[in-house]
Amino acid sequence: MLYEPGFPQARACAMLVLLHGCRQDARTLRSAPHEQAAEEAGVVVLYPEQSILANALRCWNWIA
């Protein structure tokens, strides 16, 4: 899921990546405060989602 603030697409901008916790998905993490802050700062917010096929609890698997 991607949130893009309302500014011209030709402009370069930063991206904030927000990872959900276990037993969550991108939709439950997405919130108005995140997107309002992104709008004010002019950044894109990416909400990646862990597949239930990769982890039954949707926890992110970190490999060291």
trRosetta pair geometry for C-beta under 8 A, 3 or more apart (Angstrom, degrees):
i j d omega theta_ij theta_ji phi_ij phi_ji
1 26 4.3 157 13 146 122 139
1 27 7.1 135 -47 -70 158 58
1 30 6.2 -65 116 -65 149 135
1 46 7.7 143 82 -163 53 47
1 47 4.2 -16 68 65 101 112
1 49 7.0 66 -3 -32 93 113
2 44 6.7 -8 -171 178 97 108
2 45 7.3 155 -159 85 49 55
2 46 5.6 -15 -108 -109 78 67
2 47 7.3 -157 -74 25 32 76
3 30 7.3 145 -47 -139 126 110
3 34 7.5 123 38 116 160 103
3 35 5.1 -110 -177 -111 155 102
3 38 6.1 100 108 79 121 163
3 44 6.8 165 84 -164 59 59
3 45 4.2 3 53 57 110 101
3 46 7.9 -147 26 -67 70 29
3 47 7.4 57 -11 -12 97 106
4 9 7.9 14 176 -101 142 86
4 44 5.3 -11 -106 -119 67 97
5 13 8.0 -152 40 -169 111 168
5 35 7.9 161 -84 -171 79 75
5 38 5.5 -160 -55 129 110 90
5 39 4.5 155 -125 -109 114 56
5 42 6.0 -122 65 -127 153 42
5 43 7.2 78 -8 55 126 32
5 44 7.1 -124 6 -85 82 53
6 39 7.2 18 23 -132 82 100
7 11 5.9 -51 133 46 113 142
7 13 7.4 113 74 -62 134 143
7 42 6.0 21 -12 -137 159 96
8 11 5.0 97 80 -12 89 105
11 42 7.9 -59 124 -180 137 121
13 42 5.6 -128 -131 144 123 86
13 43 5.7 178 162 -116 109 44
13 44 5.9 115 99 -16 121 92
14 41 7.7 -52 57 139 119 111
14 42 7.8 87 32 102 87 75
14 43 4.5 -37 78 -119 90 106
14 44 7.4 -167 97 28 44 74
15 43 6.5 163 -100 -177 21 93
15 44 4.7 -27 -110 71 78 99
15 45 7.5 158 -162 -92 65 20
15 46 5.8 26 179 -11 113 112
16 34 8.0 -156 102 -170 138 100
16 38 6.6 -129 30 -99 130 104
16 43 5.2 70 -15 135 102 135
16 44 7.2 -179 25 87 69 47
16 45 5.0 -22 69 -109 100 70
16 46 7.1 179 86 24 47 72
17 45 8.0 155 -90 -161 25 54
17 46 4.8 -21 -108 69 71 107
17 48 6.7 8 -162 -3 103 107
18 29 5.9 176 128 152 118 132
18 34 6.5 -30 -45 -142 162 146
18 45 6.3 5 -1 -170 114 101
18 46 7.2 168 23 81 68 52
18 47 5.6 -21 68 -102 98 72
19 29 8.0 -131 131 -123 19 167
19 48 6.6 -18 -104 59 72 97
19 60 5.9 -13 -175 -42 133 149
20 24 3.9 -139 174 99 118 116
20 25 6.1 113 78 -165 176 6
20 26 6.1 -126 -31 -79 131 41
20 28 6.7 85 -136 70 133 94
20 29 4.2 -126 -92 -45 95 134
20 47 7.3 53 -40 -169 100 92
20 49 6.9 19 17 -116 130 65
20 50 7.3 -129 62 11 102 96
20 58 7.2 -19 98 140 119 120
21 24 5.0 72 59 9 68 127
21 29 7.9 144 9 -85 70 111
21 59 7.7 -16 173 -113 52 70
22 57 4.7 6 -166 140 104 113
22 58 6.1 142 -148 77 48 74
22 59 4.0 -6 -97 -81 99 89
23 57 5.6 -42 -58 -173 73 85
23 58 6.2 148 -67 48 18 109
24 28 4.7 -126 -156 75 91 128
24 29 5.8 87 153 -50 132 92
24 58 6.5 -144 56 104 44 135
25 28 5.5 93 52 11 66 99
25 29 7.4 -134 100 -3 34 93
25 49 5.4 25 -162 -139 78 119
25 58 6.4 -79 -79 -158 70 161
26 29 5.8 -63 -149 40 34 109
26 30 6.2 42 155 -33 69 104
26 47 3.9 117 -153 136 104 112
26 48 6.9 -149 -85 105 120 13
26 49 4.1 -80 -26 -69 108 107
27 30 5.8 -48 -147 23 29 115
29 34 8.0 37 147 -22 79 160
29 47 5.7 170 82 -144 119 119
30 34 6.9 -115 -151 55 47 137
30 35 7.5 36 -171 -41 84 114
30 47 5.5 -47 -70 -71 94 166
31 34 5.1 99 63 6 79 101
31 35 7.2 -161 96 1 42 91
32 35 5.8 -67 -146 46 34 105
32 36 5.8 35 159 -23 72 107
33 36 5.7 -52 -138 36 30 110
33 37 6.3 30 161 -17 64 106
34 37 6.0 -62 -155 38 27 109
34 38 6.4 26 150 -19 64 109
34 45 5.8 108 151 -137 109 163
35 38 5.3 -48 -143 36 36 115
35 39 6.3 45 153 -25 64 101
35 45 6.5 -112 -94 24 64 147
36 39 5.5 -49 -150 31 33 116
36 40 6.5 30 152 -16 64 105
37 40 5.8 -55 -148 38 32 110
37 41 6.1 14 159 -4 67 113
38 41 6.0 -65 -138 50 28 98
38 42 7.7 -159 169 16 56 4
38 43 5.0 -101 -144 71 78 80
38 44 7.0 64 -167 -123 126 10
38 45 4.7 -87 -83 -33 152 112
39 42 7.6 22 -180 -71 24 41
49 58 7.6 -40 -177 -156 77 117
50 54 5.8 -113 -177 71 85 123
50 55 5.7 -16 157 40 128 115
50 58 4.7 137 81 -166 109 68
50 59 6.8 -82 103 82 168 16
50 60 5.4 -144 -71 -83 137 62
50 61 7.8 131 -139 -3 130 77
51 54 4.4 92 66 2 93 101
51 55 7.5 116 80 26 58 67
51 58 7.7 -157 94 -116 14 77
52 55 7.2 -88 -142 74 31 49
52 56 6.4 39 -170 -131 77 35
52 58 5.9 -37 -88 -71 66 88
54 61 6.7 -124 155 -1 106 124
55 58 5.8 144 88 -93 100 12
55 59 5.0 -110 150 51 149 69
55 60 7.5 -146 14 -83 157 13
55 61 5.9 178 -63 -43 128 101
